[in-house]
């Protein structure tokens, strides 16, 4: 359904995208996961025909984003990163406007927006600008779906939205999969990657890895431990004196420690014992998508905060 072939895009000296190459299957929920500035929005702008790449080609539903942009705009739904509806119009007026814009009939396509619109129905006369963040995104999603698109582009739809609304939004995406809609969603939240069929991890305009969340975690190299500490800075300073092959980085109130093998792990255990930590403070854990992302960035020399010591 989506085919991206060696896409590159620069803005003066900034290389926003570098040789991006991947495909998204029909009916797939594909997540583009990376921090701000990674290149997600630039790629979306190319795919929804708002800008052109410097190099490479992209196809949406078999149509060339350069030559067939009018046809592409007829088959896609797009929810940009910033709220883009008309704040002075009511919820229903916005929905009616976008339906008219696409030559669509709200009643004919009601079933696809029904689970979302039912939550908005009590506020149908309220101005869109007066809605909460979560409700604004639900209204924007209704407007993007009212013409029943084949492909749905969602650029960081849950950024700035409360945790409950985030969870509700992703539940809505799961129901949309039943409608055979191909969904490409970008997010800076690593935990949302696990909710996708496949993900592409992106940083500094490059794709680090593509796969299912399980396969990406499975490919994590080495053993990872979590050390609970109430004095992160002091702990990091102490670890500078550990003579083992490992890397480490802060993870909330925990220090995540990655070792290549059991022998180096034993050295870490001995070291923290000398530091006065209890055995239960150190736990062997399963890596998260975020751990995998950090490891991949470290390998690509993208992440200077990950400390490799020998």
C-alpha positions as a printed Julia matrix, in Angstrom:
310×3 Matrix{Float64}:
   0.0     0.0     0.0
   2.91    2.35    0.8
   6.28    2.12   -0.88
   9.17    4.44   -0.02
  12.26    4.09   -2.2
  15.52    5.74   -1.09
  13.9     9.01   -0.04
  16.26   11.84    0.94
  15.39   15.39    1.89
  17.53   18.29    3.11
  16.83   21.78    4.35
  20.02   23.71    3.63
  22.69   21.99    5.76
  20.2    19.81    7.67
  19.73   16.3     6.28
  16.15   15.63    7.38
  15.88   12.25    5.63
  18.66    9.99    4.4
  17.91    7.08    2.05
  14.62    6.06    3.67
  13.46    2.76    2.19
  10.58    0.58    3.44
   7.08   -0.64    2.61
   3.8    -0.74    4.52
   1.37   -3.55    3.71
  -2.32   -3.1     3.07
  -4.34   -3.08    6.3
  -1.19   -2.8     8.44
  -0.76   -0.54   11.46
   2.8     0.69   11.01
   4.5     2.92   13.58
   7.29    5.36   12.8
   8.97    5.8    16.16
  11.58    8.39   17.04
  12.27   11.58   19.02
  11.51   15.12   17.89
  13.65   16.12   14.93
  14.12   12.54   13.73
  12.46   13.23   10.37
   8.98   11.78   10.94
   6.98   14.86    9.93
   9.18   15.49    6.88
   8.47   11.98    5.64
   4.74   12.42    6.29
   4.73   15.69    4.33
   6.21   13.85    1.36
   3.75   10.96    1.57
   0.68   13.24    1.81
   2.03   15.27   -1.18
   2.73   18.51    0.7
   6.39   18.53   -0.33
   8.71   16.65   -2.68
  11.85   14.67   -1.86
  15.27   15.71   -3.15
  15.95   12.11   -4.13
  13.97    8.88   -4.36
  10.32    8.08   -4.94
   7.25    7.3    -2.87
   4.02    5.55   -3.79
   0.7     5.6    -1.92
  -1.9     3.09   -3.05
   0.16    2.56   -6.2
   0.15    6.28   -7.06
   3.34    8.32   -7.43
   3.43   11.17   -4.87
   4.97   13.44   -7.48
   2.87   12.71  -10.57
  -0.41   11.51   -9.03
  -0.8    13.84   -6.06
  -4.44   14.66   -6.86
  -5.42   10.98   -6.83
  -3.51   10.38   -3.61
  -5.34   13.2    -1.84
  -8.62   11.5    -2.67
  -7.72    8.21   -0.97
  -5.9     9.38    2.15
  -6.89   10.76    5.54
  -4.38   12.99    7.3
  -4.14   14.1    10.92
  -1.18   16.52   11.23
   0.86   17.03   14.35
  -0.82   20.32   15.22
  -4.56   20.79   15.63
  -5.69   22.0    12.21
  -9.48   22.15   12.4
 -11.5    25.37   12.54
 -11.6    26.43   16.19
 -14.58   28.77   15.72
 -16.75   26.08   14.12
 -18.63   23.52   16.18
 -17.73   19.85   16.18
 -20.51   19.01   13.73
 -19.76   22.0    11.5
 -16.14   20.83   11.19
 -17.25   17.31   10.35
 -19.77   18.55    7.78
 -17.18   20.86    6.2
 -14.6    18.09    5.68
 -17.25   15.71    4.38
 -18.33   18.33    1.83
 -14.7    19.03    0.94
 -14.26   15.38   -0.05
 -17.69   15.07   -1.63
 -18.64   12.51    1.02
 -21.91   11.81    2.8
 -21.76   11.67    6.61
 -24.72    9.27    6.91
 -23.33    6.93    4.25
 -19.97    6.72    6.05
 -21.31    6.99    9.59
 -20.42    3.43   10.6
 -16.68    4.06   10.29
 -16.76    7.13   12.56
 -19.56    5.93   14.85
 -17.34    4.62   17.73
 -15.54    7.98   17.85
 -18.44   10.3    17.1
 -20.59    8.78   19.85
 -18.08   10.19   22.35
 -18.3    13.61   20.67
 -22.08   13.67   20.25
 -22.74   15.44   23.6
 -20.4    18.23   22.42
 -21.55   18.44   18.79
 -22.5    22.13   19.18
 -19.39   23.08   21.14
 -16.69   25.05   19.32
 -13.75   22.86   18.42
 -11.32   25.25   20.07
 -13.07   24.7    23.42
 -12.53   20.91   23.45
  -9.96   19.14   25.6
  -6.79   17.86   23.94
  -8.05   14.29   23.7
 -11.44   15.35   22.3
  -9.75   17.58   19.72
  -7.8    14.6    18.41
 -10.92   12.46   18.26
 -12.73   15.15   16.28
  -9.74   15.5    13.95
  -9.74   11.74   13.45
 -13.46   11.8    12.57
 -12.79   14.51    9.99
  -9.93   12.48    8.52
 -12.12    9.38    8.26
 -15.45   10.8     7.12
 -14.67   10.11    3.44
 -13.57    6.53    4.22
  -9.9     6.74    3.12
  -7.77    3.76    2.1
  -4.7     5.08    3.94
  -4.63    7.05    7.18
  -1.63    9.19    8.18
  -1.43   10.19   11.85
   1.49   12.45   12.77
   2.1    12.21   16.53
  -1.63   12.06   17.33
  -1.19   11.55   21.08
   1.49   14.14   21.83
   0.34   16.33   24.69
  -2.69   14.13   25.33
  -3.37   12.68   28.79
  -2.62    8.95   29.39
  -6.28    7.89   29.46
  -7.02    9.62   26.15
  -3.87    8.12   24.67
  -5.06    4.63   25.54
  -8.54    5.34   24.16
  -7.04    6.69   20.93
  -5.01    3.53   20.35
  -8.07    1.38   21.06
  -9.82    3.31   18.29
  -6.94    2.55   15.91
  -7.34   -1.16   16.65
 -11.0    -1.0    15.63
 -10.06    0.83   12.42
  -7.86   -2.1    11.44
 -11.04   -4.14   11.05
 -12.05   -1.71    8.29
  -8.91   -2.74    6.33
  -7.53    0.8     6.5
  -3.75    1.04    6.2
  -2.47    3.21    9.05
   0.9     4.94    9.3
   1.31    6.6    12.68
   4.31    8.47   14.05
   5.05    8.8    17.74
   7.88    9.84   20.07
   6.52    7.49   22.76
   8.41    4.22   22.78
   5.68    2.38   24.69
   3.27    3.0    21.8
   5.57    1.05   19.49
   4.37   -2.2    21.08
   0.83   -1.45   19.88
   1.8    -1.53   16.2
   2.02   -4.51   13.83
   5.46   -3.34   12.77
   7.61   -0.34   13.61
  10.4     1.61   12.01
  12.83    3.17   14.47
  14.08    6.49   13.06
  16.71    8.95   14.24
  18.56   11.79   12.52
  16.75   11.07    9.27
  17.81    7.42    9.14
  15.91    4.21    9.71
  17.74    2.26   12.42
  15.62   -0.88   12.25
  12.28   -2.18   11.0
  10.4    -5.15   12.39
   7.69   -6.32   14.73
   8.06   -5.1    18.32
   8.84   -8.67   19.42
  11.5    -9.21   16.75
  13.22   -5.93   17.61
  13.37   -6.86   21.31
  14.53  -10.37   20.39
  17.47   -8.92   18.44
  18.75   -6.98   21.45
  22.43   -7.76   21.88
  23.72   -8.77   25.3
  22.19   -8.9    28.79
  20.44   -5.95   30.41
  20.16   -5.25   34.12
  18.21   -2.65   36.04
  19.82   -1.09   39.13
  17.53    0.86   41.43
  19.23    3.93   42.84
  18.18    7.02   44.76
  21.44    8.83   43.91
  21.78    8.6    40.14
  24.64   11.07   39.71
  26.73    9.49   42.46
  26.07    6.0    41.08
  27.17    7.03   37.59
  30.35    8.56   38.99
  31.08    5.32   40.87
  30.57    3.21   37.76
  33.38    5.07   36.02
  35.75    2.98   38.18
  34.23   -0.38   37.23
  36.65   -2.46   35.15
  34.14   -4.35   33.03
  32.86   -4.3    29.47
  29.45   -2.68   29.68
  27.33    0.35   28.84
  24.84    2.19   30.99
  22.26    4.99   30.89
  19.69    6.49   33.27
  16.13    5.16   32.97
  13.96    7.05   35.43
  15.01    6.0    38.93
  16.94    3.08   37.48
  20.29    2.69   35.82
  20.12    0.28   32.91
  23.32   -1.68   32.49
  24.09   -3.69   29.35
  26.77   -6.38   29.35
  27.86   -8.58   26.42
  27.96  -11.84   28.39
  27.61  -13.57   31.76
  31.28  -13.12   32.64
  31.02   -9.32   32.45
  27.7    -9.48   34.29
  29.44  -11.22   37.2
  31.96   -8.37   37.34
  29.08   -5.89   37.58
  27.5    -7.9    40.42
  30.77   -7.92   42.33
  31.23   -4.2    41.77
  27.8    -3.16   43.04
  28.3    -5.44   46.04
  31.46   -3.45   46.86
  29.46   -0.24   46.41
  27.08   -1.34   49.15
  24.0    -2.13   47.08
  21.77   -5.04   48.01
  21.47   -8.01   45.65
  17.78   -7.29   45.09
  18.65   -3.78   43.81
  20.06   -5.36   40.63
  17.61   -7.23   38.4
  18.03   -8.99   35.06
  15.25   -7.61   32.84
  13.78   -8.0    29.38
  14.73   -5.03   27.22
  12.05   -2.57   26.15
  11.74   -0.97   22.72
  13.42    2.08   24.24
  16.41   -0.01   25.34
  16.67   -1.38   21.8
  16.42    2.12   20.37
  19.23    3.38   22.62
  21.44    0.44   21.69
  20.88    1.0    17.98
  21.62    4.72   18.32
  24.77    3.95   20.27
  25.97    1.63   17.51
  25.33    4.35   14.92
  27.14    6.92   17.09
  23.92    8.86   17.43
  23.64    8.71   21.19
  26.57   10.26   23.1
  24.88    9.77   26.5
  25.28    5.99   26.42
  28.61    5.33   28.09
  30.77    2.47   26.83
  33.54    1.55   29.2
  36.28   -1.07   29.04
